[in-house]
Amino acid sequence: MSLKTVVAGREKWKIEDVLALAEGRARAAMSKEPGLRKAVDKGAEFIRRSWRSGKPIYGINTGYGASVERKVP
């Protein structure tokens, strides 16, 4: 049986797509949309720079919600 492919791009995913990925019934692939890869790389570089600076990044190196003050290594 071949797996469904859920494409990561600028379109929103349906909950069914997320469940299929989580349950191993689908695989993820990146869209070939022009400029998408550059946008993802730009976001990743922002995270890397912020991480190196020690700046808190909500949900990346901090907790969520009430745990926001907790540092996550």
C-alpha positions in Angstrom: 0.0 0.0 0.0 1.4 3.4 -1.0 1.3 6.3 1.5 -0.6 9.5 0.9 1.6 12.5 0.5 0.8 15.6 2.5 2.4 18.6 0.9 3.8 21.3 3.2 3.4 24.7 1.5 1.3 27.8 1.9 -2.0 25.9 2.0 -3.5 24.9 5.4 -3.6 21.3 6.3 -6.8 19.5 7.3 -7.0 17.7 10.6 -7.3 14.5 8.6 -3.9 15.2 7.0 -2.3 15.8 10.4 -3.8 12.5 11.8 -2.6 10.6 8.7 0.9 11.9 9.3 0.8 11.1 13.0 -0.5 7.6 12.4 2.0 6.8 9.7 -0.6 6.7 6.9 1.0 9.6 5.1 4.3 11.1 4.4 5.2 14.8 4.2 6.8 16.5 1.3 7.7 20.1 0.7 5.9 22.1 -2.0 7.9 23.2 -5.0 6.2 26.7 -4.8 8.5 29.5 -5.9 10.1 31.2 -2.9 8.9 28.7 -0.3 12.2 27.1 0.4 13.8 30.5 0.7 11.1 31.6 3.3 11.6 28.4 5.3 15.4 28.9 5.3 14.9 32.5 6.4 12.8 31.4 9.3 15.3 28.7 10.3 18.1 31.2 10.2 16.2 33.6 12.5 15.7 30.8 15.0 19.4 29.8 14.8 20.5 33.4 15.4 18.1 33.9 18.2 19.1 30.6 19.8 22.8 31.5 19.7 22.1 34.9 21.3 20.3 33.3 24.2 17.2 35.4 23.5 14.0 33.7 24.7 11.9 32.3 21.8 8.4 31.4 22.8 7.8 27.7 22.5 11.3 27.0 21.3 13.5 27.5 24.3 10.7 28.4 26.7 7.6 26.6 27.9 4.1 27.4 26.7 1.3 29.4 28.4 1.8 29.5 32.2 5.2 27.8 31.8 6.6 30.6 29.5 9.1 31.7 32.2 10.6 28.2 32.3 13.7 27.8 30.2 13.9 24.7 28.0 17.5 23.5 27.2 
